[in-house]
Amino acid sequence: MALHVVAARTDPALFRLPWSRPLAEWEDWYVVPLPLGLSRHVVRVVQVNRQFVAVKETQEAIALREYHLLRDLQRLDQPAVVPRGVVTGRRSDAGEPLPAALLTEHLHYSLPYRTIFQRGLPAHQVPALVDALVVLLVRLHLAGFFWGDVSLSNALFRRSAGGFAAFLVDAETGELRSHLSDAMREHDVTVGVENIFAELLDLQASGDTDVEVDGQEVVAQLADRYHALWDELTAAEEFGADEWYRVEQRIARLNDLGFDVDELDVQTDSDRVRIQPKVVEAGHHRRELRELTGLVAEDSQARKLLNDLAAYTAHFGYDDEDRETVARRWLTTIYTPIVDLLPPSMRTTISPAEYFHEVMEHRWALSDEAGHEVDIIESARDYVENVLPHRPPDLPGAAP
């Protein structure tokens, strides 16, 4: 059988990879030495032109199924790796059949959870890592996706405004439905609790972290926070017919959590009103920032940037001006000059939005120490000179 490539976007460079050899035998010439999470498959990251692509060997039927499932999740704007293609019909030079290969885009600036711990994750940030996985699981469940194998190993994490954003990286056991039953959701939560507890025990036994992690507390937190977030997003709420302001309060709470209400079911009788969100969509702050400025960021980062835009608006008395006009002014006079101070050598290891957030944090620390507000550009220069060189890098965002 001849080599066959199914791809969303075919790149001739893909055909120049050594598909006639097992992936484990590919030379360093092809493989990019990036940290990888634990996997039951052989996985390598390779460079195709100016992009990093993760290659995973697996069975043909499984590779094709996962490829199409990831394509569906991409169309639904879910936080998952982007599929690039499937290579089948591989044979060695001796004519022996080789496994199929699933290709996905390497997620820019992402880290496996073990690498995060190895680089010195503080104990107080462990809950933020769990929260990121909770938000990922809730988003997938809202979209009708049954994961089947929830774990830290099957996700990648990006730094996001001091916390993390999680992305699905392995959909092999997944299933997309029009609606998930409560039993299927609870199954995912239970599997997640069991897997993550085992992963944390293994992490500490391996010596990959000096952080003392209470596995029982962490997995209890995962289950509790999942149910709290799910209920906030989907539960019905009743109130008096003279309390319509509570509809706006409910929507505002969901916006604060980073979700928009796309459809709301409202039922009324003589003296009671019952509301229930029917369709909620994540990315409230991300969409708002993109509409105002054109910037692309994670939702937590976007919220911090929008807060800085609001402070800028209030400081200069621009409240009565058109918001889009003020946003462009902020982009030109604040955001862009600060991002331009980022050394070219660092631009593939930290995202601009995360760098801007860290500059804001540094400015607050300098201002607190000085007893007065420190200029933002001065703060950025100090951060680049004194803090950034010692910051543990994230993973590359693009090939150099």
N, C-alpha and C positions, 0 to 999 in steps of 0.2 A: 504494500500500500504506500502511495506517495505521501509526502509531508502535506498536511492540510492545516490551514490557519483560518479560524473564524475570528474576526476582529471587528470592533466598532470603528476603528480607524487604523487602516493598514499602513505600516511603516516598513519600507523595503529593508531597513536595517535589521528588522526582526529575523529575516531569512538568513542573515549572515552569522547568527548565533550558532554554536556547535550542537545542534539538536541531535546529532548522531551519537552523542556521548551522554551518559547519565549525569544528571545535574550535579551530583556530589563530586564529579571529576572535572568540572569546569575550572579552568585556570584563573588565577588572579587577574589576568588580562581582561577577563569579561566581568568578574564579580566585584561589586562595590562593597567594601568592608564596613557595612552598617550593622548596628546591633539588631538582632532579631529575637522575637519572643519564642517561647517553647512551642513546638509543633510536632505532631505525629508524622508529618510529611517532611521531605527534603525541600527546603525553601532557600532561595538565593535572591539577592538584589543585583540587577545588572543595569548598565547604562545603555540606553538606546537613543542615539543622537544626544540631545540635551535633557533627557528625562530619565529618571530612575524608575525601573519596573521590577516588581516582585514576581518571581517565577516559582510556582509550587507544583511539584510532581504529584499526580494522583490518577485515579482511574478516569477513563474518557467520559463515561456517563456522569460521574460526579462532577468533573470539571465543567462540562457543558451545562449541567443543572445549576451549579453555583454561579457560573458566568451570567446566565439569563436571570437568575434571582437578583444578583447584584445590579444588573441593568434595570430591573424593575424598581429596586430601592433607589437607584439614581434618579429615575423619572419621578419618584415620589419625594425627592429632595431629602432623603434620609441620610444620617451621618454614617456613611460606610465607605470603604475604599472603592475606587472607580475601576471597573473591569476594562481591560484592554483587549483580551482575546483568549482563545484556546488553541493550543497546538496539538494535533493528533497525527497518527500515522508515523510516529517516530520509530526509526530502526537504527541499530548500531551498525558500524562498518561491517560487522560479521553477519548482518541480517537479522539479529535478534530484536524482538519487539521491545520498545521502551515505553514507560508510562506517558500518559498525556500530560500537558502542562497548562495550568491556569495562569494568566498574566493579569496583574492588577497594577495600577499606578501606585508608586510609593507615596505615602501620605506625607506631604511636606511638613517639616518641623515636628514630626511625631516620634514618640518614644514607647517601647514596650515597658510594661510595668516593672519588670526586674531591673531594667536599666535606670529607671527613675529611683528605685530604692538604692541601687549600687552607687548612684551619684549623690547620695546623702539626703534623701527625702526626710525632712524633719517630722517627728512624731505628730505634731499638731496639723500637718497637711495630709495625713492618711485619710481623715474623713472627707477631705475635698476630692481625693481620688475615688472614694466610694460614691460620693455624690454624683460625680461625672458618669460613673457606670449606671447609677440609678436613673439619671436623666436620659441616658442612651436607651436603657431598657424600656422606660415609659414611652419614649418617642416611637420606638419600634412597635410596641404593643398598640399604640394609638393608630398606627398605620396598618395594623393587622398582621404583623410579622411575628411568628413564633420562632424563637431563637433555637431552643432545644439543647444548647450547650453553653449557657451563660458562664463566663469566666473572665478573669483578668487577662489570661493568655490569649483569648480570642478577641481582644480589643487593643487599640492603640490610643495613646493619650497625647494631647497637645497642651502645652501650658497656655492658660487663658486667664489673664488679669489676676494673677496670683493663685488661681486655682487650676482646674484642668477641664478639658473637653474630651469626651470619649467617642471613639469611632469603631464600628463593627469591622473586623478584618477577616473573620472566618464565618461564612454563611453556609458551610457544608451541610449542617444539620437543620437549617432553617426551612421555614414554609410560610408563604404569603397567602393570607386568606382575606376575605371581605370583612370578617369580624372574628375576634378571638373570644372564646368562652372564658369565664372566670377560672375554670379548672386548668386551662392551658396557660393562662397568665401565672397562676399559682405554681404550676409545674416549673415554669422558667425561674421563678423566684426561689423555689426550693432547690433546684439544681444549682443556681447561682450561689446560694448560701453554702451548699456542700462543697462545690468546686473552689470557691474563694477561701473558705476555711482551710482546705487542704493546701492551696497555693501559699497561703501565709505561713503555715507550718513548715512547708518545704523551703520557703524563702529564708526563714530564720535558721533552719537546720543546715542549709547550704553555706551559711556565713556571708551571704550576699548583702546583708544589711546589719547595721549595729542598732537599729531602732527596735525597741521592745514593742511589739504589736500584740494586743489582746485580741486573738482571732475570734473568740466568742463575742466580744463587744462589737467588733467590726461587722460581722455578718448579721448580728441583731440590728445594728444600725442600718444595714442595707435593706433588710426586710421592712423595718419601721418607716424608713424614708420613702421607700417605693410606695407603700400603701398610703402614706400621707400625701404624696404628690399625686398619685392616681385619683384619690378621693377629691382633692382640690380641683383637679382638672375635669372630673366627670360627674361628681355627685350632685344630686338634686338638692335644692335649697328652698325652703318655704318661709314666707313672711307676710305681714299684713298688707292689705290693699293700699294703705297709705304710706308704704315704705318702699316706693319704687326706686329711691336712691340706692337701695341695696343691689340693684342690677348693675349700676355703674361701679359700685364698690367691688362686686365679684369680678367684673371685667378688669378693673384696675389691679386686683390681686393677681389675676392670671397674667396680665402684662408685666407686672413686677417679676413674675417667675420666668418671663421670656416667651410667653405664649399669646397668640391672638385667638379670639373667638370668631370662628368663621360662620357658625350657625348656633343659635340659641333657641331652645324649646321653652316657650312661655305658656303656662296654663293659668287661667284665672277663674275664680267664682265670686260670690258676692263679697267676701271679706278676706280671701286668701289668694296669694300668688305663689306659683311654683315655677322655678326656673331650673333648667338643666343644660349645661353646655353639650351640644351634640357633636360639633366638629371643632377641635382646637388644633392650631398649627404652631409649631415651635419657630423661633427665629424672629420674634417681635422686634427686638432692639437691632438685630443684624439688618433686617429689612429697612427699618427707619433710618439707620446710619447710611445704608447704601443709597436710599432715595434722596437723602439730603446732600451727601458728599461724594458718592460713587465709591467709597472705601468698602472693602470686603474684610470682615473680621468675624471672629467667634462671637456668640451672643454676649458673653460676659465682658469681653473686650469692648464690644460695641456699646454696651451700657456705660462703661467707664468713659469712653470717648464722648458719648452724648452728655454725660454729666459735666465733662470739661467744657463742652460747647455751651451748655446752659450757664455755667459759671462765667464763661467769657461773655455771653450775652448780657448777663446781669451786671458784670463789672463795668462794661462800657456803655450801659444804658441803651442796649439795642432791642429792648423788649417790644417796642412798637414797630420794629422793622420786619419785613418779610423774612421768615425763618430760613428759606433757601438762600437768600442773599447773605444773611449773617453766617450761615454755614460755609459758604464759599470764602467769605472773608477770614473765618477761623482757619479754614484749610490752607489758605495762602499765607497768613501771617503767623500761625502757631504750628499746626501739624507738619506741614511740608518742611519748613526750616529746621525743625527738630529732627525729623527723619533724615534729612540731608546730612546731619552731623554723624550719622551712623557710618562707621568706616566700611568701605567696600568689602573688606575681608570678612566682616561680620554679617553681611546681608543675606548669606545663605544659611546662617545658623540661628537667627532669631527673627521672628516675623515683625514687620514694622509696627503693627498694632500692639504686640506684647512689649516691644521696646518702648513705645510711647507710654504705655501704662507704667512701666518700671521707672521711667523718667519722672512721671507724676508722683509716684511713691517716694522717689529720691528727693524731689522738690519739697514735699511735705516734711520729710525728715530734716532737711537742711533748714527749712523755715522754723521748725520747732526748736532746733538747736540755736538758731540765730536770734529768735525772739521776734522776728518780723518776716514778712513775705519775701522770699528770694525770687529773683527774676527767673522766668521759666527757661529762657535760652541759656542763662548762666548755669542753671541747674543741669540742663542737658549736657553742657560742656563738661561740667564736673563729673557727671555720671559716666560719660564716655571715657574720660581720662582716668578716673580713680576706681570705678566699680566694674564697668563692662569687661576690662581685661581679665578679671578674676571670676567672672560669671561662668558657671558650667554651661557649655553650649548645648542647644537643642540639636536635632539632626538637620542635615542640609535641606534647604528648601528647593534647590535647583542645582544642577550640575555646574561646576565652576567653568 
